[in-house]
Amino acid sequence: MSAEWVTLTIGELVRKGEATVQTGPFGSQLHSHDYVTAGTAVIPTEAIGRGRILDIAVPQVDSMKAAGLARHRLRLGDILFARRGAQATGLSAIIDERFEGALCGTGALLLRIQSPRVDPNYLAMFLSSEAAYIWLRTHAVGAVMPNLNTDIIKGLPITLPGIEEQRSLARLFGTLDDRITLLRETNATLEAIAQALFKSWFVDFDPVRAKLEGRAPEGMDEATARLFPDSFEESELGLVPRGWRVLPIGDAVEAVGGATPDTKNPAYWEPAIHCWTTPKDLSGIAAPVLLDTERKLSDQGLAKIGSGALPIGTLLLSSRAPIGYLALAQVSLAINQGYIAMPPGGLLPPLYMLFWCRQNMENIKGRANGSTFMEISKKAFRPIPALLPSPEVVQVFATVAGALFDRLIENEKQAQTLATLRDTLLPRLISGQLRLPEAQSAAEDALA
């Protein structure tokens, strides 16, 4: 570590009057009848992401209730910790301009810096690092539901360079975070466009309705429009475009499952060669694509799984704990028993099936059963009735949506590369393996 860097605890800052740590309002201070459609935002645990408040809808209270909770109002630069929750505990995020004046939620802990020697943006970056997150998770209390409290937060060690270097690092890491955010916002837009196209063509049947009314389908060239029929017919799914068939989804796609080789037998896991996924790999992904897996199998381990290595492009649907995670595999991989996987080669391609599964998720979940946890089996999944459009229409959709997803995949790869760089630079800076100019150069190269 550089001689200019010092390590101390948040509690030491508190004792010197350079910081405060407090809980959010007690749960008894906020009730369901307090919430309104427009008012002062209340930041709940689920809005606390790694380093930033997420762009999700949050509860709001009226001005009278907000006035009564004035001591919990948030200032620019405040840092919120998720106090409890199996997945959330240990996450922290800084309050930016979007939520200045909002209220701290009941499931959060508030850290407010009052020291000229600590830059809040640097500290927020430090607290969002993997090392800080693991420290908090390790020290949380409660075996079933981990919890943090103010004493745990005060015990957290932090490492500080000089204030000017803190500010430089905050700007550097802020630039990386801004690029990651922009890439993922772009991806959300690309995904929404593909989802809207699927709904228009295969749920609302907009092109067919337009032709039935003697209109040209909106936003569609003549060659594509000719592929759609101009009338409807009755089916077990109701009125559907004439000539399109209804059949069990198991007749339109291959649906396979997986397994878990004996985890106590190292021969199945070493050397780690073949990607192997569980639904946990999908729990935190920012886009519906899986670029890598947490664990990998040896050749012997792969041989223990009947479905073997599934090809790139396979759609993964988590079938239990919970049901409904979806992603398109971007690596060849094997799966555990918590999936129904749909590889390429069926009448309906995996990208089409991604949106079909979303559209039919309530039906899928409705066919699940189980005493310990709900699970949808392949046997229960395969009979679900599905509409089969003409092959030509399916191909056009796959081409248009595929171009959008090609961009999405490249964006997500870049976002993950930048996130990895961000997460590796800080510990190397703290340990003295890297100096600030070297870190800045590495970031500039990645952003170029």
N, C-alpha and C positions, 0 to 999 in steps of 0.2 A: 504494500500500500504506500502511496505517496506520503511524504512527511507532512504535507498540508492537510491530509485527510484525518479526521478524528471520528471515533466511534463512541456513542453514548446512547442512553435509552431515552425514549419519549418521556418517561417519568422524571428524568433529570431536567428536561426542559420545563416540565410542569412545576417542579419544585423551585425553579429559578424564576417562575412567573413568565416564562417565554412561550408557554402553550397551555391550553386547557383541554381536558377530555371529559365529555359528558354523554349521558344516555339520551336517547330520544324521549318524547313524551310517553308516559305510561299508557298502556293499552286502554285503560279505563277513561282516558281523556279524549279518546276518539271513538265514535260509534258510527254505525252505518248511516244513521239519519243526519250525521254532520256533513256528509259528502254532497257536493253540488256539481252541476255540469260545467260551471265556469266560476273560477275563484282563485284562491291561492293554492299552488301545487304542494303536495305532501310527497316526499321522496320515499318510496317503500323499498324494502330489501331487494325485491326483484328488479329494481331499476339501477342497482349498483353493479356496474360492470368492472372489468379489469382496467382501472385507471380513469374511467370516465362514466358519467351517468348515461345510461342507454336512452336511445330515442324511442321510448315507448310511452303509451298513455299512462298517466299517473293520477291518483286520486286528487281531488280538490275540495277545499272547504271555503265557507263564506267568510266575509271580512270580520264578522263578530267572533267567530271561532278562531280565526287566525290571530286576532288581537289578544285573545286569551292565552295563546301559545307563543307569545312574542319572544320568550326566552329561547325558543327552539328555531327562530328564524335563521336562515343560512346566509352567510356572506361569501363574497367572491374569494376563492382560495381555501375555503373550508374543505376538509376531507371527511368523507363518510365511510365507515366500515359496516359491512353486513354483519350483524351481531349473531345471527343464527340461521340455520338451514343446512341441510345435508350438502348441497352444492354451493351455496352462496357464502357460507362462513369463511372469512379471510379475505374476501374481495374488498377493495377500497377504490374510491373515486373522488376526484376533485370537483368542486362546484364551480362551474363556469358561468358565463353571462346568461345562459338560458335559464338557470335556476337560482340566480341571486334573488334573495327575498322569499324563496320557498321555505317550507317547513321540513325539519328532520322527521323522518318516519319513526314509528314505534319500534321497528326492528333494526334500527341503526345506532351506531355510536359516532359521535362528532368529535373530531380533532381540529382545534383552531390554533394556528400558529400566530404568536405575538412577538416574534423575535426578529430583529434585523439581520441576524446571521443565518437565518434559514429561509430559503426560497420555497414557498408552498408548492410551486409547480415541480421543482426538483424532488421535493419530498414525496409528492404524489406519484411521481415516476418511480422513485425508489420503492415505495410501498406496493406498487403494482408488479414488482419483479417477482420472479418465481421463488427466489430465496425468502423474501418477506412473506409471501403467500404460504409457503410451506411452514415457516416458523409459526405463523398464526394458527394454521390448521393443527400443528403438532401440540400447541399449548392450549387449544380450545378445550373446554370441559364438557363432559357428557358423551357417553359411548354411543347412544342411539342418535341423538340430535346435538351435534357440536354447537357450543355457544361461546361467545367472547364476552368479556366484561371490561370495565375501565382499568382494572388492575393488570389484566393481560396486555392491553394496549400499552400501558405505561412501561411494561417490562420489555417491549419490543426494542431491540438494538437497531440504531440507524447509523449510517456512515455519511459524514458530511465533508466535502472539500470546502475551500474558501467560497465566499458568497458569489464572486464573479464567475468562478468555475461552475458553481451550481446553476447560475442563470444561463451560461453557455450550454451546459448539458441539457437543461430544460428546453431550450430552443431547439437543440439538435434532436432530442427524442420527441419533442412536439411535432417537428417536421415529419419524422417517420410515422407518428401516430396519425397525423393529418392525411398522409398519403394512403395509409391503410384504410382509414375511414372513407376516403373518397372512392377507393377501389371497391369497397364493400357496398357503399351506397349505389355505385354504378351497377354492381351485380344485382342488387335488389330491384333496380329498375329493369334490367334485362330479364330477370326471372318473372317480374310482374307482366312484362310484355308477352312473354311466352305463355304464361298462365291465362292472360286475357284472350289470346288467340285461340287456345284450346277451348275455353268456355264459349267463345263466339261460334266456333265451327262445330263443336261436338256436344255441347250442352244446350245452348240457345238456338243452334241451327240458323244463325243469321243469314248466311248465303242462300240457303234453301228458301227461307221466308221471303227474302228479297226477290228471288226469281219467281216464286209463287205469285207475288204481287206485281210482277212485270217490271221490277227495278233491277238495275245492275248492282251486284253485291259491292258494298262500300269498301274502298281501298284494296281492290282485287283486280288483277289483270284478266283479260278475257279468257286466256288459256286456262287459268286456274278456275275461273267461274264455270267453265264448261264441264268441269269434273264433278260439280255438285248437281244433284237432281233438282227438279222444280216442283216437287210435290211430296206429300207424306203418306205413310201407311200405318196401320195399327200393328202393334207388337206387344209382347209381354211387358215391355218398358213404356208402353203408351205410344203416342205418335212419334215415329222416327222417319228420317228421310227415306224415300222409296228406293228399294234396292239394297239398303244397308241391312246387315243381318244381326240378329241377337243370338249369342251363344255363350256357354259357360266360359269364364275367363281362363280356366284351365285348358280349354281347347284352343285359345288364342296365344297363350304364352306357356313356356315351361316354368314351373314353379318348383324349386328345389330347396332342401334344407341342409344343415351342416351338423357339426359335432365338435366336441372339445376333447382332444387327446389327454391322457393322464398327465395332469400338471406336475405330478411328483416324479415323473420319469424324464430326466433331462435329455434322453436320447430323442424325444419327440420335439424338443425345443432348441437344441444346440447341434450344429451351428444354425443360427437364425437366418433362414434363407427366404422362405415364402411368407408373404403377408397373410395374416389371419385376423379376422375382425370379429368383434362382439358389438352389440348395440351401444356400448359405452363409447366407442369411437365416433358415433354420430351425435352424442349428446351435446357437444359444444361447437359443432361446425357452423361456420357463418354462411355457407352456401350448400346446396344439396349435391355436393360432390365430395368424394372421399379420395384424398391424395396419398394417404399413407395409413398404416395401422400401428397401434401401440405395441403389439406383439407379433412375433414371426415364428414359423414352424421350420423344423428340419425336414429333410426328405422323408424320414420315417414318420414324422408327425403328419405330414400331408397325406401319406398313404393311409392313415387311419380315418380319413374323412371321405365318405362315399362320393360326395359331389365333386371332390378334387379341387383343382385350381380353376376358378371361374374367370372368364375373360374380361378385359377392360370393357367398360360400357354396361356391365351387369347392373340392374337396379336392385338395391337392397331395401327391403321393408322389414323393420323390426317387428317381430310377431309377439313379443311379450316384454314386460318390464322396461319401458312401456311399449304398447302397440303404436306404431305410426311414424317412427323415425324413417326418413327416406333419403337415399343418396345414390348417385350414379358412381360406381367404382371407376377410378382412373388408374388403377393398377390391377394386375391379375392377383386374385386373392382367394383364400378359402374362408368359409364362414362357420360360426358356431351354431348351436341349436336355437338361438334366439332370433333367427332370420327366416323369412321367405325370400329367396333370391330369384330374379327373373333375368336370365342371360339373353343376349341378342339371338336372333334367329327365328323368333316367333312371328305370328301374323301381325302383332302389334309391337313395335320397337320399344326398348326400355324408356326412351325419353317420353314417348306417348304415355307409357304406363306410369311414369312419375306423376303426371298430371291426372291421369285416370284414378290412381290411388288416392290422391288428395281429394278429388271430387267425390269419391265413394268411401271416404274414410269412416263415416258413421255406420255405413252398411258393413264394412269390414270389422269394425269394433263390435258391432251388434251380433256377429257370428262367433265371437270369442266366448270361451268358458274357462273355468278353472276354480279350484277351491283356495289355493295359496295365492295365486295371482292370475289375472286374466291372460289368456293366450289364444291367438287365432292359429289353428293348425292348417297345414296344407290341404288336408281333406275338407276342411270347412271353407277354405279360401277358393278352391278350384271351381265349385259350382256357382259362384256369384255371376249373375247374368251381366253380360257386357255387350255394348253395341260395337259392331265391326263395320267401320266405314269401308268404302272401296279402297283397294290397295293404292290407287293413284292419289287419292286425297291424303291417305296416311303418309305416303312418301313425300308429298309437298309439305305437309306439316313438319315431318322429320327434318327436311332440308332447311326450312325457315327457322324453326326452333333450334335446330342443331347449330346454325350459324350464330345465334344468340348465345347458346351455351358454350360454343368454342371460345367466344370472348370472355364469358363468365369464368371458364376454367383457367384461362391465362391470367385473368385478374386475380383469381384466388391464389394461384401459384405465386404471383408476385407479392400479394398481401402476406402470405405465409412466410415467404423469404424475408420480407422486411420485419415481420414479427419475430422471427428467429434471430435476425441480426440485432434487433432492439434488446431481446432477452439475453443475448450473449455479451453485448458490449459492456453493460453496467458491471457485472461481476469481474470482468477483466480490467475495467478501470479501477474498481475498488482494490483489487489484488495488486495493482501496479504493473500488470502485464501489458497494459495499454495506456498511452497518454491521450489527452484530449485531441490534439491535432490528428493523431492516427485514427481515432474514432470518427472524427469529422470526415476524414478522407474516405473511410469505409462506407459511411452513410451516403456521401455524395456519389460514390461509385454505384451503390445499390439503387439510388434514386434517379440516376442518369437514364 
